[in-house]
Amino acid sequence: MVGLDAPVRLDRPTDPEGERDHPAPSGQAGAPAGPPRKAPH
């Protein structure tokens, strides 16, 4: 799964599907584990 996510994210980092798999949606939802995880990423 990671291998498929790597190339997809590089091709289009704004892909909703790629962010869905990652903890990105958590931050958007308003979770405390979202913003801190998005920063280091």
PyMOL Python script that loads the backbone (N, CA, C, O; Angstrom):
from pymol import cmd

cmd.read_pdbstr("""\
ATOM      1  N   MET A   1       0.843  -1.215   0.000  1.00  0.00           N
ATOM      2  CA  MET A   1       0.000   0.000   0.000  1.00  0.00           C
ATOM      3  C   MET A   1       0.874   1.260   0.000  1.00  0.00           C
ATOM      4  O   MET A   1       0.574   2.245  -0.675  1.00  0.00           O
ATOM      5  N   VAL A   2       1.945   1.200   0.764  1.00  0.00           N
ATOM      6  CA  VAL A   2       2.819   2.373   0.846  1.00  0.00           C
ATOM      7  C   VAL A   2       3.466   2.667  -0.507  1.00  0.00           C
ATOM      8  O   VAL A   2       3.611   3.823  -0.907  1.00  0.00           O
ATOM      9  N   GLY A   3       3.848   1.598  -1.198  1.00  0.00           N
ATOM     10  CA  GLY A   3       4.492   1.768  -2.507  1.00  0.00           C
ATOM     11  C   GLY A   3       3.567   2.478  -3.487  1.00  0.00           C
ATOM     12  O   GLY A   3       4.000   3.338  -4.253  1.00  0.00           O
ATOM     13  N   LEU A   4       2.307   2.116  -3.455  1.00  0.00           N
ATOM     14  CA  LEU A   4       1.336   2.737  -4.376  1.00  0.00           C
ATOM     15  C   LEU A   4       1.067   4.176  -3.950  1.00  0.00           C
ATOM     16  O   LEU A   4       0.834   5.045  -4.791  1.00  0.00           O
ATOM     17  N   ASP A   5       1.098   4.422  -2.657  1.00  0.00           N
ATOM     18  CA  ASP A   5       0.808   5.779  -2.154  1.00  0.00           C
ATOM     19  C   ASP A   5       1.959   6.735  -2.474  1.00  0.00           C
ATOM     20  O   ASP A   5       1.736   7.907  -2.779  1.00  0.00           O
ATOM     21  N   ALA A   6       3.184   6.228  -2.400  1.00  0.00           N
ATOM     22  CA  ALA A   6       4.358   7.084  -2.627  1.00  0.00           C
ATOM     23  C   ALA A   6       4.312   7.752  -4.009  1.00  0.00           C
ATOM     24  O   ALA A   6       4.340   8.980  -4.092  1.00  0.00           O
ATOM     25  N   PRO A   7       4.243   6.984  -5.073  1.00  0.00           N
ATOM     26  CA  PRO A   7       4.230   7.558  -6.431  1.00  0.00           C
ATOM     27  C   PRO A   7       2.997   8.416  -6.677  1.00  0.00           C
ATOM     28  O   PRO A   7       3.082   9.462  -7.320  1.00  0.00           O
ATOM     29  N   VAL A   8       1.876   7.984  -6.178  1.00  0.00           N
ATOM     30  CA  VAL A   8       0.623   8.736  -6.387  1.00  0.00           C
ATOM     31  C   VAL A   8       0.718  10.105  -5.719  1.00  0.00           C
ATOM     32  O   VAL A   8       0.315  11.116  -6.294  1.00  0.00           O
ATOM     33  N   ARG A   9       1.256  10.124  -4.499  1.00  0.00           N
ATOM     34  CA  ARG A   9       1.332  11.395  -3.760  1.00  0.00           C
ATOM     35  C   ARG A   9       2.335  12.336  -4.456  1.00  0.00           C
ATOM     36  O   ARG A   9       2.126  13.549  -4.489  1.00  0.00           O
ATOM     37  N   LEU A  10       3.387  11.791  -4.992  1.00  0.00           N
ATOM     38  CA  LEU A  10       4.390  12.643  -5.655  1.00  0.00           C
ATOM     39  C   LEU A  10       3.807  13.220  -6.951  1.00  0.00           C
ATOM     40  O   LEU A  10       4.045  14.378  -7.293  1.00  0.00           O
ATOM     41  N   ASP A  11       3.045  12.393  -7.654  1.00  0.00           N
ATOM     42  CA  ASP A  11       2.441  12.850  -8.912  1.00  0.00           C
ATOM     43  C   ASP A  11       1.420  13.953  -8.653  1.00  0.00           C
ATOM     44  O   ASP A  11       1.379  14.964  -9.354  1.00  0.00           O
ATOM     45  N   ARG A  12       0.604  13.732  -7.634  1.00  0.00           N
ATOM     46  CA  ARG A  12      -0.424  14.744  -7.291  1.00  0.00           C
ATOM     47  C   ARG A  12      -0.659  14.720  -5.778  1.00  0.00           C
ATOM     48  O   ARG A  12      -1.510  13.976  -5.290  1.00  0.00           O
ATOM     49  N   PRO A  13       0.094  15.531  -5.047  1.00  0.00           N
ATOM     50  CA  PRO A  13      -0.014  15.587  -3.576  1.00  0.00           C
ATOM     51  C   PRO A  13      -1.365  16.115  -3.122  1.00  0.00           C
ATOM     52  O   PRO A  13      -1.696  16.041  -1.938  1.00  0.00           O
ATOM     53  N   THR A  14      -2.158  16.656  -4.066  1.00  0.00           N
ATOM     54  CA  THR A  14      -3.475  17.199  -3.696  1.00  0.00           C
ATOM     55  C   THR A  14      -4.556  16.148  -3.931  1.00  0.00           C
ATOM     56  O   THR A  14      -5.748  16.442  -3.844  1.00  0.00           O
ATOM     57  N   ASP A  15      -4.130  14.923  -4.229  1.00  0.00           N
ATOM     58  CA  ASP A  15      -5.110  13.855  -4.493  1.00  0.00           C
ATOM     59  C   ASP A  15      -5.920  13.559  -3.225  1.00  0.00           C
ATOM     60  O   ASP A  15      -5.336  13.324  -2.167  1.00  0.00           O
ATOM     61  N   PRO A  16      -7.233  13.566  -3.315  1.00  0.00           N
ATOM     62  CA  PRO A  16      -8.094  13.291  -2.154  1.00  0.00           C
ATOM     63  C   PRO A  16      -7.965  11.845  -1.700  1.00  0.00           C
ATOM     64  O   PRO A  16      -8.077  11.550  -0.510  1.00  0.00           O
ATOM     65  N   GLU A  17      -7.730  10.944  -2.648  1.00  0.00           N
ATOM     66  CA  GLU A  17      -7.598   9.523  -2.304  1.00  0.00           C
ATOM     67  C   GLU A  17      -6.312   9.282  -1.509  1.00  0.00           C
ATOM     68  O   GLU A  17      -6.319   8.529  -0.535  1.00  0.00           O
ATOM     69  N   GLY A  18      -5.220   9.909  -1.914  1.00  0.00           N
ATOM     70  CA  GLY A  18      -3.949   9.727  -1.213  1.00  0.00           C
ATOM     71  C   GLY A  18      -4.026  10.271   0.209  1.00  0.00           C
ATOM     72  O   GLY A  18      -3.552   9.640   1.153  1.00  0.00           O
ATOM     73  N   GLU A  19      -4.630  11.448   0.350  1.00  0.00           N
ATOM     74  CA  GLU A  19      -4.741  12.037   1.692  1.00  0.00           C
ATOM     75  C   GLU A  19      -5.698  11.230   2.567  1.00  0.00           C
ATOM     76  O   GLU A  19      -5.576  11.205   3.791  1.00  0.00           O
ATOM     77  N   ARG A  20      -6.642  10.578   1.916  1.00  0.00           N
ATOM     78  CA  ARG A  20      -7.640   9.797   2.672  1.00  0.00           C
ATOM     79  C   ARG A  20      -6.933   8.666   3.428  1.00  0.00           C
ATOM     80  O   ARG A  20      -7.221   8.408   4.597  1.00  0.00           O
ATOM     81  N   ASP A  21      -6.010   8.005   2.744  1.00  0.00           N
ATOM     82  CA  ASP A  21      -5.294   6.894   3.371  1.00  0.00           C
ATOM     83  C   ASP A  21      -4.410   7.398   4.515  1.00  0.00           C
ATOM     84  O   ASP A  21      -4.179   6.695   5.498  1.00  0.00           O
ATOM     85  N   HIS A  22      -3.930   8.617   4.364  1.00  0.00           N
ATOM     86  CA  HIS A  22      -3.036   9.187   5.379  1.00  0.00           C
ATOM     87  C   HIS A  22      -3.828   9.862   6.502  1.00  0.00           C
ATOM     88  O   HIS A  22      -5.039  10.042   6.371  1.00  0.00           O
ATOM     89  N   PRO A  23      -3.183  10.229   7.577  1.00  0.00           N
ATOM     90  CA  PRO A  23      -3.846  10.899   8.702  1.00  0.00           C
ATOM     91  C   PRO A  23      -4.206  12.342   8.389  1.00  0.00           C
ATOM     92  O   PRO A  23      -4.460  13.123   9.306  1.00  0.00           O
ATOM     93  N   ALA A  24      -4.232  12.708   7.132  1.00  0.00           N
ATOM     94  CA  ALA A  24      -4.578  14.081   6.745  1.00  0.00           C
ATOM     95  C   ALA A  24      -6.040  14.392   7.077  1.00  0.00           C
ATOM     96  O   ALA A  24      -6.332  15.456   7.622  1.00  0.00           O
ATOM     97  N   PRO A  25      -6.958  13.481   6.756  1.00  0.00           N
ATOM     98  CA  PRO A  25      -8.372  13.724   7.033  1.00  0.00           C
ATOM     99  C   PRO A  25      -8.628  13.939   8.524  1.00  0.00           C
ATOM    100  O   PRO A  25      -9.545  14.665   8.907  1.00  0.00           O
ATOM    101  N   SER A  26      -7.819  13.310   9.348  1.00  0.00           N
ATOM    102  CA  SER A  26      -7.987  13.454  10.801  1.00  0.00           C
ATOM    103  C   SER A  26      -7.871  14.935  11.191  1.00  0.00           C
ATOM    104  O   SER A  26      -8.668  15.444  11.979  1.00  0.00           O
ATOM    105  N   GLY A  27      -6.875  15.610  10.631  1.00  0.00           N
ATOM    106  CA  GLY A  27      -6.676  17.032  10.937  1.00  0.00           C
ATOM    107  C   GLY A  27      -7.823  17.863  10.397  1.00  0.00           C
ATOM    108  O   GLY A  27      -8.313  18.767  11.074  1.00  0.00           O
ATOM    109  N   GLN A  28      -8.252  17.565   9.189  1.00  0.00           N
ATOM    110  CA  GLN A  28      -9.348  18.321   8.583  1.00  0.00           C
ATOM    111  C   GLN A  28     -10.620  18.153   9.402  1.00  0.00           C
ATOM    112  O   GLN A  28     -11.417  19.084   9.519  1.00  0.00           O
ATOM    113  N   ALA A  29     -10.809  16.967   9.965  1.00  0.00           N
ATOM    114  CA  ALA A  29     -12.017  16.686  10.737  1.00  0.00           C
ATOM    115  C   ALA A  29     -11.998  17.486  12.050  1.00  0.00           C
ATOM    116  O   ALA A  29     -13.037  17.697  12.675  1.00  0.00           O
ATOM    117  N   GLY A  30     -10.803  17.926  12.451  1.00  0.00           N
ATOM    118  CA  GLY A  30     -10.700  18.716  13.683  1.00  0.00           C
ATOM    119  C   GLY A  30     -10.111  17.886  14.811  1.00  0.00           C
ATOM    120  O   GLY A  30     -10.277  18.223  15.984  1.00  0.00           O
ATOM    121  N   ALA A  31      -9.424  16.802  14.466  1.00  0.00           N
ATOM    122  CA  ALA A  31      -8.825  15.948  15.503  1.00  0.00           C
ATOM    123  C   ALA A  31      -7.486  16.543  15.964  1.00  0.00           C
ATOM    124  O   ALA A  31      -6.793  17.192  15.180  1.00  0.00           O
ATOM    125  N   PRO A  32      -7.124  16.323  17.228  1.00  0.00           N
ATOM    126  CA  PRO A  32      -5.874  16.869  17.769  1.00  0.00           C
ATOM    127  C   PRO A  32      -4.644  16.149  17.205  1.00  0.00           C
ATOM    128  O   PRO A  32      -3.524  16.648  17.306  1.00  0.00           O
ATOM    129  N   ALA A  33      -4.864  14.980  16.615  1.00  0.00           N
ATOM    130  CA  ALA A  33      -3.742  14.201  16.067  1.00  0.00           C
ATOM    131  C   ALA A  33      -3.569  14.500  14.575  1.00  0.00           C
ATOM    132  O   ALA A  33      -2.737  13.881  13.911  1.00  0.00           O
ATOM    133  N   GLY A  34      -4.336  15.428  14.060  1.00  0.00           N
ATOM    134  CA  GLY A  34      -4.263  15.746  12.630  1.00  0.00           C
ATOM    135  C   GLY A  34      -3.202  16.797  12.323  1.00  0.00           C
ATOM    136  O   GLY A  34      -2.253  16.514  11.591  1.00  0.00           O
ATOM    137  N   PRO A  35      -3.342  17.996  12.866  1.00  0.00           N
ATOM    138  CA  PRO A  35      -2.400  19.089  12.573  1.00  0.00           C
ATOM    139  C   PRO A  35      -0.952  18.738  12.901  1.00  0.00           C
ATOM    140  O   PRO A  35      -0.068  18.986  12.081  1.00  0.00           O
ATOM    141  N   PRO A  36      -0.684  18.164  14.079  1.00  0.00           N
ATOM    142  CA  PRO A  36       0.699  17.833  14.446  1.00  0.00           C
ATOM    143  C   PRO A  36       1.315  16.810  13.494  1.00  0.00           C
ATOM    144  O   PRO A  36       2.524  16.821  13.260  1.00  0.00           O
ATOM    145  N   ARG A  37       0.480  15.927  12.948  1.00  0.00           N
ATOM    146  CA  ARG A  37       1.015  14.890  12.068  1.00  0.00           C
ATOM    147  C   ARG A  37       1.252  15.474  10.673  1.00  0.00           C
ATOM    148  O   ARG A  37       2.149  15.034   9.954  1.00  0.00           O
ATOM    149  N   LYS A  38       0.462  16.443  10.307  1.00  0.00           N
ATOM    150  CA  LYS A  38       0.602  17.020   8.960  1.00  0.00           C
ATOM    151  C   LYS A  38       1.872  17.892   8.886  1.00  0.00           C
ATOM    152  O   LYS A  38       2.485  18.004   7.824  1.00  0.00           O
ATOM    153  N   ALA A  39       2.251  18.486   9.976  1.00  0.00           N
ATOM    154  CA  ALA A  39       3.418  19.372   9.987  1.00  0.00           C
ATOM    155  C   ALA A  39       4.699  18.607   9.628  1.00  0.00           C
ATOM    156  O   ALA A  39       5.400  19.000   8.696  1.00  0.00           O
ATOM    157  N   PRO A  40       5.014  17.529  10.346  1.00  0.00           N
ATOM    158  CA  PRO A  40       6.246  16.776  10.062  1.00  0.00           C
ATOM    159  C   PRO A  40       6.212  16.141   8.689  1.00  0.00           C
ATOM    160  O   PRO A  40       7.253  15.954   8.060  1.00  0.00           O
ATOM    161  N   HIS A  41       5.025  15.812   8.223  1.00  0.00           N
ATOM    162  CA  HIS A  41       4.889  15.153   6.912  1.00  0.00           C
ATOM    163  C   HIS A  41       5.326  16.151   5.862  1.00  0.00           C
ATOM    164  O   HIS A  41       5.306  15.842   4.671  1.00  0.00           O
TER     165      HIS A  41
END
""", "prot")
cmd.dss("prot")
cmd.show_as("cartoon", "prot")
cmd.util.cbc("prot")
cmd.orient("prot")
